[in-house]
């Protein structure tokens, strides 16, 4: 582990309250390297949260502090805008006959010690309705749909905020695993649509615009213990995953659970063949965020965890910094297909079911998209 990476982990542990200080004074050059890693993982605002906790003598000088403060304010303003927009999005689809649950995003931000430090991306909403009806409605509003996938369709942006309408929260490459996952989603569905919370209260200094809160449905803690882990699992295979998503899961687990709830969650993960991945994630959460043993679902695996952490550090937020993905966006469809299979081959030994089923899933999905 390099010194900047170790210092970055120290900072993250201060931010979540796992340690009291950074251990030693860092130079401005070292702070620059730390902040570059924070940006790579979309955790810039979390840096300011950490600096609010450290002793004054460990703070960076005025110039880097000003940049950190300015970037954090932008994230807080964005959070306030997203929270206010959630109500409009939920009401829009409910009026069309599709009640929704807000997945990930702002619902997870509400679990943070300071909800304003989580960098938002888009709004994901799980709609209650038949897949064909949801697709037909979205296309009626936006005929030039950018993306149609087996579990979501891109919608018309709401005031510049991208929205994804989900018919299923996620998927698995294995048809057998996907069938088990969908049965689990259906069994959990009513509880998610009934779990109503109020999201808001994020205010940035100098923000004079009124920011109303939103009262919307979000997933329950039991659902998120499986779903957020699955979200990390999916993106690991697709293009890569960063520490922002691991921090989300840290706060999901920090809500706590009973031993019976832990056993139920692990049983679901076993059925989905994600037990080994859960062990890897527990190790990463312990190493990076100092997650306590009482919040772990399973025993951490050092071997699998080290492999996963190396992938995370190489990829950055959704693989945007992974040199191995260079040129993927301009490759032909066939080129993308084979490059993605080559990427998946790295995970064959650890997660064989999802890797071996991936080519068949991609072929099936190609024909599914052209019939919907």
N, C-alpha and C positions, 0 to 999 in steps of 0.2 A: 504494500500500500504506500503510495507516495505521501509526502508531507502535506501538500495542499489537500489531498483527499482526507487524510486523518484530521486536519484542522477543520475541514468542512463538516465531517461527522461530529466533531466536538461542538461546533456551532449549532448543528441540528439538535443535538441532545440538550444544549442550553435552551433552545427555542421551545422544546416540548417539556421543559422543567425537569429533565432527568439528571442534570448536573448544574452546579451553581455558577461556574465560570469557564473560561477557555483554557485554563491551566497556565498560560503564559501570555506575554504581550506579543502581538504580531506586528510586523512592519506593514507599511502601506502596500508594498509589493506583494506581500503574502495575502493581505486583504483583497487585493485585485484578483489573485488566483482563486481565493475562496468564493468571491462574488461571481467569477466566471463560471464556476461549477454550479452555483445557485441558479444562474441564468440558464445553464444547460438543462436543468431539471425543473424550470419554471417555479423556483422557490425564492425569488428575489424578495418578496415582501416578508417572508419568514425571517430573513436576515435581520430586519429591523426589530422584529419581535424578540430575537435573541439578544440584540444589543440593548434592549430595554432592561435586560436582566443582569448583564455582566457588570463587574466593577468599573468605575470610570477610567482607571488606569489601563484597562484592556481595550478600550474603544479605539477605533481607527481615527485618523486625523480628520479635520473639518471637511476637506474636499471629498474624500470617499463617502463620508457620512451624508453630505448633501445629496449625492447621487442616490445612495440607498434610500434616503428619506423620500426623494422625489419619485422614485420608482414604486415605492410602497404605497404612496398616495394614489398613484394611477391604478394600482391593483384594487385599492379600497373603493375608489370611484366606480370601477368596473363591476365590483361585487354589488354595490348599491344599485346600479342600473339593472343588473341581472335579476336581483331579488324583486325589484319592482316589476320587471317584465314577465316574471313567472305567472302572475295572476292573469295577465292578458292572454298568454299562450294557453293556459289551462282552460280559461273561459271560452276561448275561441273554439277549441275542439269539443268541449262539452256541449256547446250550443249546436254543434253539428251532429251530436249524438254519440260522441266518443269521449267519455270521461277518461282522465289521464292520471298517471303517477309520475312525478318528476324523479328520474333516475340520476344517481351519482351527483355531480355538480354541486349546486347550492344546498341540496339536502345534506351532503357530506360536509360542506363548509360549516354548517350549523353545529357540527360535532367538535370543531376546533376550539381551542381555548380562546382564540380571537378569529371569528369567522371571516374577517376582512382580509386575512393574509393569504387565503387560498386563491390562486390564479384561476379564474373561470375560463372555460373553453367554448362550449356551446350549451344548448339546452336539449336534453334528451327526455322525451316523454313517452311513456308506455301507454298506448291507447287501448281501450276496451272495445273491441269490435272485430268483425271478420277482416282478414288480411286484404281481400280484394276490395272490400268497401273502403278501407282506409286508403289504399293506393289510389282508388278512383277519385276519392275526395281530394287528396293532396294534389293529384295531377290536374284536377279541375281548377285549382288555384294557381298552379305552377306547371304548365304543360312541359316546360323544358327542365324536367327533373334531372338534377346533377347526378344523383346516386340512388340506385335501388338495390337493396341487399336483402338477403333472406330474412333479416330480422328488423330492418328499418328502411325508411325512405326519407331523403332530404326534403325539407319543406321550404316554403317561401320564408325568407328571413323576416324576423320581427324587429323593426327599428335597428337593422344592421346586425342583429344577433342570429347566428345560425341555429336552426332547430332540426332535430331528427325525430320523426314519429316512428315509434317502435311498435310492431305487432307482437314481437317477442323481445324480452330484454337482452338475450344473447343466444348463442348456438354452440354446438360442438361438431367437429368434423365427422366423427363416427356416427353413423345413423342410429346405432343402438344407444350410444351415449346421448345423442340429441333427443331420442324418444324419451329416455329417462329424464332428461332435463326438462322437456316440455311438460311431462306429467308433474314434475315438481313445481314448475311455474304455475300450472293450473291449480294445483293443490294450495299454493300460497297466495293466489291472485286476490281473493276477496279481502284478505287481511291487509294487503298493500293499498288497495283503493279506499279502504276505510281508515287508514292511518293518516289523519289530517294534522298538519302543524302550521304554525305561522313563521315565516322566514322574513327577516328584515333586521333593522337595527345597525346596519353597517353604514357608518358615516365617515367621510374623509374630510380633513381640515380644509376649509375654504370652499366646500361644496354647498352652495346656497340653494340648489334645486331641491324641491320636495321629493322625497323618496319613499313612497308608500310601501308597506310590507305586503306580502302575499300569503294567503291561506290556501295551501295546496296539499295534496296527498304525496307522501314520500314513503319509501320502503321502511319496513320495520327493522330493528337491529338483527333479528334472526335471519331475515332475508338477505341483508347486506353482508352478513358473515360468509355467505356462500357467493352471492352475486358479485360483490366487489372483488373477491379473490378470482372469480371466473373472468372478470373484466381484465385483470392483470394478466391472467393466463392466455387469454385470446390475443392481446396486443403483443405479448412476448413472441408469439409465433408469427404474427402478421408483419410488424415492422420494428418492434422493439418497445421497451417501456422505460420510463424514468422514475425518479424517486418521488415525484409528486403523487403518483398513484399508490406507491407504497406507504406514503404518509397518510393518505386517505384511509388505507386499511388499518394503519396503526390506531387511528382515532376510532374506527369501527370497533376494534377489539377492546380499546380502553373504556368502552361503555360497560364492559363486564358481562358476565354470564354465569349461570349456575352450572354445576357439574352435569346435571341432566341436559341442559341446553348445549353444553359442549359436546356431549356424547351424540346428541341428535345431529349437530352440525357435522361432526366428523363422519357419521354414518352416511350423510348425504354426499360428502366429499369422496368417500370410498366408492359409492355407487357411480359417481361421475369420473372415477379414476383420477382424482386430484389430490389424494392423500399425500403422495410423495411431493407434489408441488407445494402443498401446505407446509410440509416440513422445511423445504427450502426457504419459503417466505418467512417462517418463524425465525430462522437463523439470520436472515437479512435484517429483519426488524430489530432483533437483539443487537446486532453489530452496529447498525446505523443509528437507531433511535433509542437503544437501551431498553427495549420492551421487557417488562418484568415477566417472570415465568408464569405467574398466576393469570396472565392475559393470553397465554399461548394456547392454541387449540390442540397442538400435538408437539411432540419432542422435536426440537430443531435438528436439522441435518447439516453438518458442517460441509460435507462433500457437495451436496446438491446446492447448498446455500452459497458457497464460494463460486460455483459455476454461474448461478443466477446473478449474483452481485457483479461479477465480471461483465456479464451481458448488459446489465443495467448501466454500469459506468461507461461502457463503450457506446451505448445507444443514445442516452439522454432522452428528453421528453418525446415519446412516441417515435423513437428512432431517428429524430431529425439531425442528430450529430454523428450517426453511425457511418463511417467511411465505407463500410461494406454495402450500404444502400445507394451509394453515389451512382447517378445516371439511371436509376430505376424508373423515374418519372417519364423519361424520354424513350425508354425501351419499347419495342413492339410488344403486342399482346403475348406472343409466343415467348419473347425474351423475358418478360415479367414472370410468366408462368414458370419457366425453368429456373430463373434466379430465386424465386420464392421457394421452390422446392429445394434448391441448394441450401438456402437459409435454414429451412426446416430440418435438413439432414443433421444439423448440429445438435438437435434435440432428440434424435431418434433413440439414443440409449436411455435417456431419462424419461421420455414420455412417448413410447412407441405407438400407442393407439391413435393419438391425434395426428402424429406425423404420417403414419402409414395410410390413414384414411384421407389425408389431405388431397391427394391428386383426384380421388374419386369424388370428393366433395366439390372441388373446383369445377370438374366437368358437369356434375349435376347442377351446380349453381349457374353455370353459363346458360344452360337450357331453361332453368327456372326463370332467370331474368328476362329472357326473350319470350316468355309466355305470360308475363304479368304486366 
